[in-house]
């Protein structure tokens, strides 16, 4: 699982989530409150110290008020532009 944190695709996914949060004008603390988690939970995700599982990912999208389908298309487009998988 640790290798996933270093995969370029995962890094891009987290960057897109962070950019969405910032565009919405929401702090890590505000999202943490929506998720009933401490600010450090989101801080660790955004600094690649903690990996999101699938259910947490969908909870985060809901807290950000982002629809999963359009976001998935955005992520897929980003992945297509930046290439496939990192080797290390």
PDB file with SEQRES, HELIX, SHEET and CRYST1 records, atoms N, CA, C and O in Angstrom:
SEQRES   1 A   88  UNK UNK UNK UNK UNK UNK UNK UNK UNK UNK UNK UNK UNK          
SEQRES   2 A   88  UNK UNK UNK UNK UNK UNK UNK UNK UNK UNK UNK UNK UNK          
SEQRES   3 A   88  UNK UNK UNK UNK UNK UNK UNK UNK UNK UNK UNK UNK UNK          
SEQRES   4 A   88  UNK UNK UNK UNK UNK UNK UNK UNK UNK UNK UNK UNK UNK          
SEQRES   5 A   88  UNK UNK UNK UNK UNK UNK UNK UNK UNK UNK UNK UNK UNK          
SEQRES   6 A   88  UNK UNK UNK UNK UNK UNK UNK UNK UNK UNK UNK UNK UNK          
SEQRES   7 A   88  UNK UNK UNK UNK UNK UNK UNK UNK UNK UNK                      
HELIX    1 AA1 UNK A    2  UNK A    5  1                                   4    
HELIX    2 AA2 UNK A    8  UNK A   23  1                                  16    
HELIX    3 AA3 UNK A   28  UNK A   35  1                                   8    
HELIX    4 AA4 UNK A   39  UNK A   46  1                                   8    
HELIX    5 AA5 UNK A   54  UNK A   63  1                                  10    
HELIX    6 AA6 UNK A   68  UNK A   82  1                                  15    
CRYST1    1.000    1.000    1.000  90.00  90.00  90.00 P 1           1          
ATOM      1  N   UNK A   1       0.825  -1.199   0.000  1.00  0.00           N  
ATOM      2  CA  UNK A   1       0.000   0.000   0.000  1.00  0.00           C  
ATOM      3  C   UNK A   1       0.866   1.259   0.000  1.00  0.00           C  
ATOM      4  O   UNK A   1       0.485   2.251  -0.621  1.00  0.00           O  
ATOM      5  N   UNK A   2       2.008   1.253   0.670  1.00  0.00           N  
ATOM      6  CA  UNK A   2       2.845   2.442   0.724  1.00  0.00           C  
ATOM      7  C   UNK A   2       3.243   2.901  -0.668  1.00  0.00           C  
ATOM      8  O   UNK A   2       3.379   4.101  -0.908  1.00  0.00           O  
ATOM      9  N   UNK A   3       3.432   1.959  -1.593  1.00  0.00           N  
ATOM     10  CA  UNK A   3       3.815   2.326  -2.948  1.00  0.00           C  
ATOM     11  C   UNK A   3       2.751   3.199  -3.603  1.00  0.00           C  
ATOM     12  O   UNK A   3       3.083   4.059  -4.418  1.00  0.00           O  
ATOM     13  N   UNK A   4       1.497   2.998  -3.267  1.00  0.00           N  
ATOM     14  CA  UNK A   4       0.421   3.797  -3.856  1.00  0.00           C  
ATOM     15  C   UNK A   4       0.606   5.282  -3.560  1.00  0.00           C  
ATOM     16  O   UNK A   4       0.309   6.121  -4.410  1.00  0.00           O  
ATOM     17  N   UNK A   5       1.085   5.611  -2.382  1.00  0.00           N  
ATOM     18  CA  UNK A   5       1.293   7.013  -2.021  1.00  0.00           C  
ATOM     19  C   UNK A   5       2.306   7.687  -2.941  1.00  0.00           C  
ATOM     20  O   UNK A   5       2.288   8.906  -3.111  1.00  0.00           O  
ATOM     21  N   UNK A   6       3.179   6.894  -3.527  1.00  0.00           N  
ATOM     22  CA  UNK A   6       4.232   7.447  -4.382  1.00  0.00           C  
ATOM     23  C   UNK A   6       3.912   7.319  -5.864  1.00  0.00           C  
ATOM     24  O   UNK A   6       4.699   7.742  -6.712  1.00  0.00           O  
ATOM     25  N   UNK A   7       2.789   6.753  -6.170  1.00  0.00           N  
ATOM     26  CA  UNK A   7       2.364   6.602  -7.565  1.00  0.00           C  
ATOM     27  C   UNK A   7       1.945   7.974  -8.085  1.00  0.00           C  
ATOM     28  O   UNK A   7       1.167   8.680  -7.444  1.00  0.00           O  
ATOM     29  N   UNK A   8       2.465   8.342  -9.246  1.00  0.00           N  
ATOM     30  CA  UNK A   8       2.145   9.658  -9.808  1.00  0.00           C  
ATOM     31  C   UNK A   8       0.647   9.863  -9.993  1.00  0.00           C  
ATOM     32  O   UNK A   8       0.157  10.984  -9.856  1.00  0.00           O  
ATOM     33  N   UNK A   9      -0.084   8.802 -10.303  1.00  0.00           N  
ATOM     34  CA  UNK A   9      -1.533   8.939 -10.485  1.00  0.00           C  
ATOM     35  C   UNK A   9      -2.200   9.338  -9.187  1.00  0.00           C  
ATOM     36  O   UNK A   9      -3.095  10.183  -9.184  1.00  0.00           O  
ATOM     37  N   UNK A  10      -1.774   8.738  -8.076  1.00  0.00           N  
ATOM     38  CA  UNK A  10      -2.360   9.078  -6.783  1.00  0.00           C  
ATOM     39  C   UNK A  10      -2.022  10.519  -6.408  1.00  0.00           C  
ATOM     40  O   UNK A  10      -2.868  11.250  -5.893  1.00  0.00           O  
ATOM     41  N   UNK A  11      -0.793  10.915  -6.669  1.00  0.00           N  
ATOM     42  CA  UNK A  11      -0.389  12.290  -6.378  1.00  0.00           C  
ATOM     43  C   UNK A  11      -1.250  13.282  -7.154  1.00  0.00           C  
ATOM     44  O   UNK A  11      -1.653  14.310  -6.610  1.00  0.00           O  
ATOM     45  N   UNK A  12      -1.533  12.983  -8.418  1.00  0.00           N  
ATOM     46  CA  UNK A  12      -2.382  13.874  -9.216  1.00  0.00           C  
ATOM     47  C   UNK A  12      -3.812  13.903  -8.686  1.00  0.00           C  
ATOM     48  O   UNK A  12      -4.443  14.958  -8.647  1.00  0.00           O  
ATOM     49  N   UNK A  13      -4.316  12.748  -8.281  1.00  0.00           N  
ATOM     50  CA  UNK A  13      -5.665  12.690  -7.714  1.00  0.00           C  
ATOM     51  C   UNK A  13      -5.757  13.583  -6.481  1.00  0.00           C  
ATOM     52  O   UNK A  13      -6.699  14.365  -6.349  1.00  0.00           O  
ATOM     53  N   UNK A  14      -4.801  13.472  -5.592  1.00  0.00           N  
ATOM     54  CA  UNK A  14      -4.809  14.284  -4.369  1.00  0.00           C  
ATOM     55  C   UNK A  14      -4.665  15.765  -4.715  1.00  0.00           C  
ATOM     56  O   UNK A  14      -5.309  16.612  -4.097  1.00  0.00           O  
ATOM     57  N   UNK A  15      -3.823  16.080  -5.700  1.00  0.00           N  
ATOM     58  CA  UNK A  15      -3.667  17.474  -6.101  1.00  0.00           C  
ATOM     59  C   UNK A  15      -4.988  18.033  -6.623  1.00  0.00           C  
ATOM     60  O   UNK A  15      -5.344  19.169  -6.310  1.00  0.00           O  
ATOM     61  N   UNK A  16      -5.716  17.250  -7.412  1.00  0.00           N  
ATOM     62  CA  UNK A  16      -7.006  17.708  -7.931  1.00  0.00           C  
ATOM     63  C   UNK A  16      -8.019  17.905  -6.810  1.00  0.00           C  
ATOM     64  O   UNK A  16      -8.808  18.849  -6.848  1.00  0.00           O  
ATOM     65  N   UNK A  17      -8.004  17.035  -5.824  1.00  0.00           N  
ATOM     66  CA  UNK A  17      -8.901  17.204  -4.670  1.00  0.00           C  
ATOM     67  C   UNK A  17      -8.558  18.470  -3.891  1.00  0.00           C  
ATOM     68  O   UNK A  17      -9.443  19.222  -3.484  1.00  0.00           O  
ATOM     69  N   UNK A  18      -7.270  18.693  -3.693  1.00  0.00           N  
ATOM     70  CA  UNK A  18      -6.838  19.895  -2.970  1.00  0.00           C  
ATOM     71  C   UNK A  18      -7.225  21.151  -3.752  1.00  0.00           C  
ATOM     72  O   UNK A  18      -7.722  22.117  -3.173  1.00  0.00           O  
ATOM     73  N   UNK A  19      -6.996  21.136  -5.062  1.00  0.00           N  
ATOM     74  CA  UNK A  19      -7.372  22.293  -5.886  1.00  0.00           C  
ATOM     75  C   UNK A  19      -8.876  22.548  -5.819  1.00  0.00           C  
ATOM     76  O   UNK A  19      -9.307  23.700  -5.774  1.00  0.00           O  
ATOM     77  N   UNK A  20      -9.667  21.490  -5.811  1.00  0.00           N  
ATOM     78  CA  UNK A  20     -11.126  21.645  -5.715  1.00  0.00           C  
ATOM     79  C   UNK A  20     -11.498  22.274  -4.375  1.00  0.00           C  
ATOM     80  O   UNK A  20     -12.370  23.141  -4.314  1.00  0.00           O  
ATOM     81  N   UNK A  21     -10.843  21.843  -3.310  1.00  0.00           N  
ATOM     82  CA  UNK A  21     -11.115  22.413  -1.978  1.00  0.00           C  
ATOM     83  C   UNK A  21     -10.769  23.898  -1.967  1.00  0.00           C  
ATOM     84  O   UNK A  21     -11.534  24.726  -1.470  1.00  0.00           O  
ATOM     85  N   UNK A  22      -9.614  24.216  -2.518  1.00  0.00           N  
ATOM     86  CA  UNK A  22      -9.173  25.612  -2.527  1.00  0.00           C  
ATOM     87  C   UNK A  22     -10.084  26.485  -3.390  1.00  0.00           C  
ATOM     88  O   UNK A  22     -10.407  27.611  -3.012  1.00  0.00           O  
ATOM     89  N   UNK A  23     -10.499  25.962  -4.552  1.00  0.00           N  
ATOM     90  CA  UNK A  23     -11.426  26.714  -5.418  1.00  0.00           C  
ATOM     91  C   UNK A  23     -12.740  26.997  -4.707  1.00  0.00           C  
ATOM     92  O   UNK A  23     -13.362  28.039  -4.913  1.00  0.00           O  
ATOM     93  N   UNK A  24     -13.153  26.050  -3.864  1.00  0.00           N  
ATOM     94  CA  UNK A  24     -14.401  26.226  -3.114  1.00  0.00           C  
ATOM     95  C   UNK A  24     -14.218  27.169  -1.926  1.00  0.00           C  
ATOM     96  O   UNK A  24     -15.187  27.510  -1.247  1.00  0.00           O  
ATOM     97  N   UNK A  25     -12.991  27.586  -1.678  1.00  0.00           N  
ATOM     98  CA  UNK A  25     -12.722  28.495  -0.568  1.00  0.00           C  
ATOM     99  C   UNK A  25     -12.855  27.840   0.788  1.00  0.00           C  
ATOM    100  O   UNK A  25     -13.170  28.501   1.778  1.00  0.00           O  
ATOM    101  N   UNK A  26     -12.612  26.532   0.834  1.00  0.00           N  
ATOM    102  CA  UNK A  26     -12.764  25.784   2.081  1.00  0.00           C  
ATOM    103  C   UNK A  26     -11.405  25.425   2.667  1.00  0.00           C  
ATOM    104  O   UNK A  26     -10.489  25.025   1.949  1.00  0.00           O  
ATOM    105  N   UNK A  27     -11.292  25.573   3.970  1.00  0.00           N  
ATOM    106  CA  UNK A  27     -10.057  25.190   4.655  1.00  0.00           C  
ATOM    107  C   UNK A  27     -10.077  23.701   4.971  1.00  0.00           C  
ATOM    108  O   UNK A  27     -11.119  23.050   4.898  1.00  0.00           O  
ATOM    109  N   UNK A  28      -8.917  23.178   5.320  1.00  0.00           N  
ATOM    110  CA  UNK A  28      -8.852  21.792   5.778  1.00  0.00           C  
ATOM    111  C   UNK A  28      -9.730  21.609   7.012  1.00  0.00           C  
ATOM    112  O   UNK A  28     -10.390  20.581   7.167  1.00  0.00           O  
ATOM    113  N   UNK A  29      -9.734  22.588   7.865  1.00  0.00           N  
ATOM    114  CA  UNK A  29     -10.548  22.514   9.078  1.00  0.00           C  
ATOM    115  C   UNK A  29     -12.039  22.447   8.741  1.00  0.00           C  
ATOM    116  O   UNK A  29     -12.782  21.676   9.349  1.00  0.00           O  
ATOM    117  N   UNK A  30     -12.472  23.251   7.776  1.00  0.00           N  
ATOM    118  CA  UNK A  30     -13.893  23.245   7.387  1.00  0.00           C  
ATOM    119  C   UNK A  30     -14.300  21.879   6.841  1.00  0.00           C  
ATOM    120  O   UNK A  30     -15.372  21.370   7.169  1.00  0.00           O  
ATOM    121  N   UNK A  31     -13.450  21.293   6.015  1.00  0.00           N  
ATOM    122  CA  UNK A  31     -13.754  19.965   5.481  1.00  0.00           C  
ATOM    123  C   UNK A  31     -13.717  18.939   6.603  1.00  0.00           C  
ATOM    124  O   UNK A  31     -14.553  18.037   6.650  1.00  0.00           O  
ATOM    125  N   UNK A  32     -12.760  19.070   7.500  1.00  0.00           N  
ATOM    126  CA  UNK A  32     -12.681  18.163   8.644  1.00  0.00           C  
ATOM    127  C   UNK A  32     -13.965  18.185   9.462  1.00  0.00           C  
ATOM    128  O   UNK A  32     -14.442  17.139   9.904  1.00  0.00           O  
ATOM    129  N   UNK A  33     -14.516  19.359   9.662  1.00  0.00           N  
ATOM    130  CA  UNK A  33     -15.777  19.461  10.408  1.00  0.00           C  
ATOM    131  C   UNK A  33     -16.906  18.753   9.678  1.00  0.00           C  
ATOM    132  O   UNK A  33     -17.722  18.070  10.295  1.00  0.00           O  
ATOM    133  N   UNK A  34     -16.950  18.918   8.363  1.00  0.00           N  
ATOM    134  CA  UNK A  34     -17.984  18.242   7.584  1.00  0.00           C  
ATOM    135  C   UNK A  34     -17.857  16.721   7.669  1.00  0.00           C  
ATOM    136  O   UNK A  34     -18.852  15.996   7.643  1.00  0.00           O  
ATOM    137  N   UNK A  35     -16.617  16.260   7.770  1.00  0.00           N  
ATOM    138  CA  UNK A  35     -16.362  14.813   7.836  1.00  0.00           C  
ATOM    139  C   UNK A  35     -16.336  14.279   9.263  1.00  0.00           C  
ATOM    140  O   UNK A  35     -16.230  13.074   9.490  1.00  0.00           O  
ATOM    141  N   UNK A  36     -16.434  15.206  10.225  1.00  0.00           N  
ATOM    142  CA  UNK A  36     -16.308  14.844  11.647  1.00  0.00           C  
ATOM    143  C   UNK A  36     -14.947  14.200  11.929  1.00  0.00           C  
ATOM    144  O   UNK A  36     -14.829  13.189  12.620  1.00  0.00           O  
ATOM    145  N   UNK A  37     -13.924  14.850  11.350  1.00  0.00           N  
ATOM    146  CA  UNK A  37     -12.533  14.418  11.508  1.00  0.00           C  
ATOM    147  C   UNK A  37     -11.704  15.648  11.853  1.00  0.00           C  
ATOM    148  O   UNK A  37     -12.116  16.772  11.567  1.00  0.00           O  
ATOM    149  N   UNK A  38     -10.539  15.445  12.467  1.00  0.00           N  
ATOM    150  CA  UNK A  38      -9.671  16.599  12.749  1.00  0.00           C  
ATOM    151  C   UNK A  38      -9.056  17.146  11.464  1.00  0.00           C  
ATOM    152  O   UNK A  38      -8.988  16.445  10.454  1.00  0.00           O  
ATOM    153  N   UNK A  39      -8.613  18.388  11.505  1.00  0.00           N  
ATOM    154  CA  UNK A  39      -7.953  19.013  10.352  1.00  0.00           C  
ATOM    155  C   UNK A  39      -6.780  18.173   9.893  1.00  0.00           C  
ATOM    156  O   UNK A  39      -6.505  18.089   8.696  1.00  0.00           O  
ATOM    157  N   UNK A  40      -6.084  17.548  10.835  1.00  0.00           N  
ATOM    158  CA  UNK A  40      -4.893  16.768  10.492  1.00  0.00           C  
ATOM    159  C   UNK A  40      -5.199  15.594   9.565  1.00  0.00           C  
ATOM    160  O   UNK A  40      -4.325  15.150   8.821  1.00  0.00           O  
ATOM    161  N   UNK A  41      -6.425  15.091   9.603  1.00  0.00           N  
ATOM    162  CA  UNK A  41      -6.833  14.003   8.710  1.00  0.00           C  
ATOM    163  C   UNK A  41      -6.658  14.435   7.256  1.00  0.00           C  
ATOM    164  O   UNK A  41      -6.045  13.726   6.460  1.00  0.00           O  
ATOM    165  N   UNK A  42      -7.202  15.603   6.919  1.00  0.00           N  
ATOM    166  CA  UNK A  42      -7.088  16.092   5.551  1.00  0.00           C  
ATOM    167  C   UNK A  42      -5.666  16.565   5.259  1.00  0.00           C  
ATOM    168  O   UNK A  42      -5.168  16.407   4.144  1.00  0.00           O  
ATOM    169  N   UNK A  43      -5.021  17.142   6.261  1.00  0.00           N  
ATOM    170  CA  UNK A  43      -3.634  17.573   6.081  1.00  0.00           C  
ATOM    171  C   UNK A  43      -2.730  16.417   5.690  1.00  0.00           C  
ATOM    172  O   UNK A  43      -1.882  16.556   4.809  1.00  0.00           O  
ATOM    173  N   UNK A  44      -2.909  15.286   6.338  1.00  0.00           N  
ATOM    174  CA  UNK A  44      -2.084  14.105   6.027  1.00  0.00           C  
ATOM    175  C   UNK A  44      -2.401  13.555   4.651  1.00  0.00           C  
ATOM    176  O   UNK A  44      -1.510  13.065   3.958  1.00  0.00           O  
ATOM    177  N   UNK A  45      -3.647  13.630   4.249  1.00  0.00           N  
ATOM    178  CA  UNK A  45      -4.004  13.183   2.894  1.00  0.00           C  
ATOM    179  C   UNK A  45      -3.345  14.103   1.863  1.00  0.00           C  
ATOM    180  O   UNK A  45      -2.728  13.632   0.908  1.00  0.00           O  
ATOM    181  N   UNK A  46      -3.480  15.402   2.062  1.00  0.00           N  
ATOM    182  CA  UNK A  46      -2.966  16.356   1.085  1.00  0.00           C  
ATOM    183  C   UNK A  46      -1.443  16.399   1.029  1.00  0.00           C  
ATOM    184  O   UNK A  46      -0.882  16.832   0.023  1.00  0.00           O  
ATOM    185  N   UNK A  47      -0.766  15.963   2.076  1.00  0.00           N  
ATOM    186  CA  UNK A  47       0.704  15.915   2.068  1.00  0.00           C  
ATOM    187  C   UNK A  47       1.213  14.505   1.819  1.00  0.00           C  
ATOM    188  O   UNK A  47       2.393  14.216   2.014  1.00  0.00           O  
ATOM    189  N   UNK A  48       0.322  13.638   1.391  1.00  0.00           N  
ATOM    190  CA  UNK A  48       0.662  12.268   0.999  1.00  0.00           C  
ATOM    191  C   UNK A  48       1.246  11.438   2.140  1.00  0.00           C  
ATOM    192  O   UNK A  48       2.081  10.561   1.918  1.00  0.00           O  
ATOM    193  N   UNK A  49       0.802  11.721   3.353  1.00  0.00           N  
ATOM    194  CA  UNK A  49       1.201  10.926   4.509  1.00  0.00           C  
ATOM    195  C   UNK A  49       0.166   9.869   4.842  1.00  0.00           C  
ATOM    196  O   UNK A  49       0.429   8.951   5.618  1.00  0.00           O  
ATOM    197  N   UNK A  50      -1.012  10.001   4.251  1.00  0.00           N  
ATOM    198  CA  UNK A  50      -2.108   9.072   4.515  1.00  0.00           C  
ATOM    199  C   UNK A  50      -2.845   8.812   3.210  1.00  0.00           C  
ATOM    200  O   UNK A  50      -3.099   9.730   2.430  1.00  0.00           O  
ATOM    201  N   UNK A  51      -3.182   7.547   2.985  1.00  0.00           N  
ATOM    202  CA  UNK A  51      -3.859   7.142   1.762  1.00  0.00           C  
ATOM    203  C   UNK A  51      -5.368   7.111   1.989  1.00  0.00           C  
ATOM    204  O   UNK A  51      -5.842   6.659   3.032  1.00  0.00           O  
ATOM    205  N   UNK A  52      -6.108   7.593   1.008  1.00  0.00           N  
ATOM    206  CA  UNK A  52      -7.571   7.522   1.031  1.00  0.00           C  
ATOM    207  C   UNK A  52      -8.024   6.157   0.541  1.00  0.00           C  
ATOM    208  O   UNK A  52      -7.503   5.653  -0.454  1.00  0.00           O  
ATOM    209  N   UNK A  53      -8.984   5.554   1.225  1.00  0.00           N  
ATOM    210  CA  UNK A  53      -9.600   4.369   0.637  1.00  0.00           C  
ATOM    211  C   UNK A  53     -10.822   4.828  -0.156  1.00  0.00           C  
ATOM    212  O   UNK A  53     -11.172   6.008  -0.138  1.00  0.00           O  
ATOM    213  N   UNK A  54     -11.456   3.909  -0.838  1.00  0.00           N  
ATOM    214  CA  UNK A  54     -12.557   4.267  -1.742  1.00  0.00           C  
ATOM    215  C   UNK A  54     -13.704   4.956  -1.009  1.00  0.00           C  
ATOM    216  O   UNK A  54     -14.228   5.958  -1.495  1.00  0.00           O  
ATOM    217  N   UNK A  55     -14.096   4.442   0.139  1.00  0.00           N  
ATOM    218  CA  UNK A  55     -15.214   5.044   0.865  1.00  0.00           C  
ATOM    219  C   UNK A  55     -14.861   6.435   1.370  1.00  0.00           C  
ATOM    220  O   UNK A  55     -15.692   7.342   1.324  1.00  0.00           O  
ATOM    221  N   UNK A  56     -13.633   6.609   1.851  1.00  0.00           N  
ATOM    222  CA  UNK A  56     -13.199   7.931   2.301  1.00  0.00           C  
ATOM    223  C   UNK A  56     -13.172   8.916   1.127  1.00  0.00           C  
ATOM    224  O   UNK A  56     -13.513  10.089   1.282  1.00  0.00           O  
ATOM    225  N   UNK A  57     -12.766   8.428  -0.037  1.00  0.00           N  
ATOM    226  CA  UNK A  57     -12.742   9.265  -1.232  1.00  0.00           C  
ATOM    227  C   UNK A  57     -14.140   9.813  -1.535  1.00  0.00           C  
ATOM    228  O   UNK A  57     -14.306  11.006  -1.790  1.00  0.00           O  
ATOM    229  N   UNK A  58     -15.145   8.926  -1.503  1.00  0.00           N  
ATOM    230  CA  UNK A  58     -16.506   9.376  -1.789  1.00  0.00           C  
ATOM    231  C   UNK A  58     -17.033  10.290  -0.683  1.00  0.00           C  
ATOM    232  O   UNK A  58     -17.783  11.224  -0.966  1.00  0.00           O  
ATOM    233  N   UNK A  59     -16.658  10.039   0.564  1.00  0.00           N  
ATOM    234  CA  UNK A  59     -17.035  10.948   1.658  1.00  0.00           C  
ATOM    235  C   UNK A  59     -16.427  12.333   1.436  1.00  0.00           C  
ATOM    236  O   UNK A  59     -17.074  13.354   1.668  1.00  0.00           O  
ATOM    237  N   UNK A  60     -15.176  12.348   0.984  1.00  0.00           N  
ATOM    238  CA  UNK A  60     -14.508  13.625   0.741  1.00  0.00           C  
ATOM    239  C   UNK A  60     -15.168  14.375  -0.416  1.00  0.00           C  
ATOM    240  O   UNK A  60     -15.362  15.588  -0.340  1.00  0.00           O  
ATOM    241  N   UNK A  61     -15.510  13.663  -1.477  1.00  0.00           N  
ATOM    242  CA  UNK A  61     -16.224  14.316  -2.572  1.00  0.00           C  
ATOM    243  C   UNK A  61     -17.531  14.926  -2.078  1.00  0.00           C  
ATOM    244  O   UNK A  61     -17.880  16.045  -2.456  1.00  0.00           O  
ATOM    245  N   UNK A  62     -18.247  14.198  -1.243  1.00  0.00           N  
ATOM    246  CA  UNK A  62     -19.505  14.728  -0.701  1.00  0.00           C  
ATOM    247  C   UNK A  62     -19.260  15.972   0.150  1.00  0.00           C  
ATOM    248  O   UNK A  62     -20.007  16.946   0.054  1.00  0.00           O  
ATOM    249  N   UNK A  63     -18.217  15.943   0.980  1.00  0.00           N  
ATOM    250  CA  UNK A  63     -17.896  17.104   1.819  1.00  0.00           C  
ATOM    251  C   UNK A  63     -17.513  18.305   0.970  1.00  0.00           C  
ATOM    252  O   UNK A  63     -17.773  19.449   1.345  1.00  0.00           O  
ATOM    253  N   UNK A  64     -16.890  18.041  -0.181  1.00  0.00           N  
ATOM    254  CA  UNK A  64     -16.509  19.112  -1.096  1.00  0.00           C  
ATOM    255  C   UNK A  64     -17.666  19.533  -2.000  1.00  0.00           C  
ATOM    256  O   UNK A  64     -17.545  20.480  -2.777  1.00  0.00           O  
ATOM    257  N   UNK A  65     -18.798  18.815  -1.891  1.00  0.00           N  
ATOM    258  CA  UNK A  65     -19.973  19.049  -2.722  1.00  0.00           C  
ATOM    259  C   UNK A  65     -19.628  18.907  -4.209  1.00  0.00           C  
ATOM    260  O   UNK A  65     -20.002  19.734  -5.042  1.00  0.00           O  
ATOM    261  N   UNK A  66     -18.900  17.824  -4.506  1.00  0.00           N  
ATOM    262  CA  UNK A  66     -18.478  17.508  -5.863  1.00  0.00           C  
ATOM    263  C   UNK A  66     -19.193  16.241  -6.300  1.00  0.00           C  
ATOM    264  O   UNK A  66     -19.243  15.260  -5.558  1.00  0.00           O  
ATOM    265  N   UNK A  67     -19.747  16.265  -7.510  1.00  0.00           N  
ATOM    266  CA  UNK A  67     -20.376  15.068  -8.063  1.00  0.00           C  
ATOM    267  C   UNK A  67     -19.284  14.124  -8.565  1.00  0.00           C  
ATOM    268  O   UNK A  67     -18.359  14.545  -9.259  1.00  0.00           O  
ATOM    269  N   UNK A  68     -19.401  12.855  -8.209  1.00  0.00           N  
ATOM    270  CA  UNK A  68     -18.369  11.871  -8.525  1.00  0.00           C  
ATOM    271  C   UNK A  68     -18.151  11.706 -10.033  1.00  0.00           C  
ATOM    272  O   UNK A  68     -17.009  11.610 -10.481  1.00  0.00           O  
ATOM    273  N   UNK A  69     -19.229  11.672 -10.818  1.00  0.00           N  
ATOM    274  CA  UNK A  69     -19.097  11.439 -12.252  1.00  0.00           C  
ATOM    275  C   UNK A  69     -18.265  12.491 -12.965  1.00  0.00           C  
ATOM    276  O   UNK A  69     -17.281  12.150 -13.623  1.00  0.00           O  
ATOM    277  N   UNK A  70     -18.636  13.767 -12.851  1.00  0.00           N  
ATOM    278  CA  UNK A  70     -17.838  14.809 -13.502  1.00  0.00           C  
ATOM    279  C   UNK A  70     -16.396  14.866 -12.976  1.00  0.00           C  
ATOM    280  O   UNK A  70     -15.463  15.118 -13.738  1.00  0.00           O  
ATOM    281  N   UNK A  71     -16.225  14.632 -11.682  1.00  0.00           N  
ATOM    282  CA  UNK A  71     -14.872  14.650 -11.125  1.00  0.00           C  
ATOM    283  C   UNK A  71     -14.053  13.495 -11.699  1.00  0.00           C  
ATOM    284  O   UNK A  71     -12.879  13.667 -12.025  1.00  0.00           O  
ATOM    285  N   UNK A  72     -14.667  12.328 -11.823  1.00  0.00           N  
ATOM    286  CA  UNK A  72     -13.974  11.168 -12.389  1.00  0.00           C  
ATOM    287  C   UNK A  72     -13.531  11.462 -13.824  1.00  0.00           C  
ATOM    288  O   UNK A  72     -12.440  11.063 -14.231  1.00  0.00           O  
ATOM    289  N   UNK A  73     -14.376  12.159 -14.592  1.00  0.00           N  
ATOM    290  CA  UNK A  73     -13.998  12.523 -15.957  1.00  0.00           C  
ATOM    291  C   UNK A  73     -12.808  13.476 -15.960  1.00  0.00           C  
ATOM    292  O   UNK A  73     -11.908  13.363 -16.792  1.00  0.00           O  
ATOM    293  N   UNK A  74     -12.818  14.406 -15.027  1.00  0.00           N  
ATOM    294  CA  UNK A  74     -11.696  15.346 -14.916  1.00  0.00           C  
ATOM    295  C   UNK A  74     -10.417  14.600 -14.571  1.00  0.00           C  
ATOM    296  O   UNK A  74      -9.371  14.845 -15.171  1.00  0.00           O  
ATOM    297  N   UNK A  75     -10.496  13.690 -13.606  1.00  0.00           N  
ATOM    298  CA  UNK A  75      -9.327  12.909 -13.195  1.00  0.00           C  
ATOM    299  C   UNK A  75      -8.837  12.056 -14.368  1.00  0.00           C  
ATOM    300  O   UNK A  75      -7.636  11.996 -14.630  1.00  0.00           O  
ATOM    301  N   UNK A  76      -9.755  11.401 -15.069  1.00  0.00           N  
ATOM    302  CA  UNK A  76      -9.371  10.556 -16.203  1.00  0.00           C  
ATOM    303  C   UNK A  76      -8.667  11.383 -17.273  1.00  0.00           C  
ATOM    304  O   UNK A  76      -7.678  10.936 -17.853  1.00  0.00           O  
ATOM    305  N   UNK A  77      -9.168  12.579 -17.535  1.00  0.00           N  
ATOM    306  CA  UNK A  77      -8.539  13.449 -18.518  1.00  0.00           C  
ATOM    307  C   UNK A  77      -7.137  13.839 -18.068  1.00  0.00           C  
ATOM    308  O   UNK A  77      -6.203  13.857 -18.870  1.00  0.00           O  
ATOM    309  N   UNK A  78      -6.993  14.147 -16.802  1.00  0.00           N  
ATOM    310  CA  UNK A  78      -5.690  14.507 -16.235  1.00  0.00           C  
ATOM    311  C   UNK A  78      -4.729  13.330 -16.340  1.00  0.00           C  
ATOM    312  O   UNK A  78      -3.565  13.512 -16.698  1.00  0.00           O  
ATOM    313  N   UNK A  79      -5.192  12.154 -16.039  1.00  0.00           N  
ATOM    314  CA  UNK A  79      -4.336  10.968 -16.109  1.00  0.00           C  
ATOM    315  C   UNK A  79      -3.903  10.718 -17.551  1.00  0.00           C  
ATOM    316  O   UNK A  79      -2.762  10.331 -17.804  1.00  0.00           O  
ATOM    317  N   UNK A  80      -4.808  10.937 -18.484  1.00  0.00           N  
ATOM    318  CA  UNK A  80      -4.481  10.747 -19.889  1.00  0.00           C  
ATOM    319  C   UNK A  80      -3.424  11.718 -20.381  1.00  0.00           C  
ATOM    320  O   UNK A  80      -2.562  11.355 -21.182  1.00  0.00           O  
ATOM    321  N   UNK A  81      -3.490  12.948 -19.903  1.00  0.00           N  
ATOM    322  CA  UNK A  81      -2.511  13.959 -20.320  1.00  0.00           C  
ATOM    323  C   UNK A  81      -1.139  13.707 -19.742  1.00  0.00           C  
ATOM    324  O   UNK A  81      -0.128  13.965 -20.396  1.00  0.00           O  
ATOM    325  N   UNK A  82      -1.095  13.207 -18.525  1.00  0.00           N  
ATOM    326  CA  UNK A  82       0.172  13.097 -17.801  1.00  0.00           C  
ATOM    327  C   UNK A  82       0.845  11.744 -17.957  1.00  0.00           C  
ATOM    328  O   UNK A  82       1.949  11.551 -17.448  1.00  0.00           O  
ATOM    329  N   UNK A  83       0.224  10.817 -18.633  1.00  0.00           N  
ATOM    330  CA  UNK A  83       0.864   9.520 -18.801  1.00  0.00           C  
ATOM    331  C   UNK A  83       0.337   8.496 -17.839  1.00  0.00           C  
ATOM    332  O   UNK A  83      -0.584   8.757 -17.065  1.00  0.00           O  
ATOM    333  N   UNK A  84       0.920   7.352 -17.895  1.00  0.00           N  
ATOM    334  CA  UNK A  84       0.440   6.204 -17.129  1.00  0.00           C  
ATOM    335  C   UNK A  84       1.007   6.210 -15.720  1.00  0.00           C  
ATOM    336  O   UNK A  84       0.929   7.212 -15.009  1.00  0.00           O  
ATOM    337  N   UNK A  85       1.555   5.127 -15.342  1.00  0.00           N  
ATOM    338  CA  UNK A  85       1.963   4.840 -13.980  1.00  0.00           C  
ATOM    339  C   UNK A  85       3.446   5.079 -13.765  1.00  0.00           C  
ATOM    340  O   UNK A  85       4.250   4.828 -14.662  1.00  0.00           O  
ATOM    341  N   UNK A  86       3.816   5.560 -12.589  1.00  0.00           N  
ATOM    342  CA  UNK A  86       5.231   5.717 -12.273  1.00  0.00           C  
ATOM    343  C   UNK A  86       5.828   4.360 -11.936  1.00  0.00           C  
ATOM    344  O   UNK A  86       5.114   3.434 -11.551  1.00  0.00           O  
ATOM    345  N   UNK A  87       7.103   4.255 -12.078  1.00  0.00           N  
ATOM    346  CA  UNK A  87       7.784   2.980 -11.841  1.00  0.00           C  
ATOM    347  C   UNK A  87       8.410   2.908 -10.469  1.00  0.00           C  
ATOM    348  O   UNK A  87       9.136   1.947 -10.215  1.00  0.00           O  
ATOM    349  N   UNK A  88       8.198   3.807  -9.596  1.00  0.00           N  
ATOM    350  CA  UNK A  88       8.900   3.678  -8.340  1.00  0.00           C  
ATOM    351  C   UNK A  88       8.207   4.319  -7.275  1.00  0.00           C  
ATOM    352  O   UNK A  88       8.673   4.301  -6.136  1.00  0.00           O  
TER     353      UNK A  88                                                      
END                                                                             
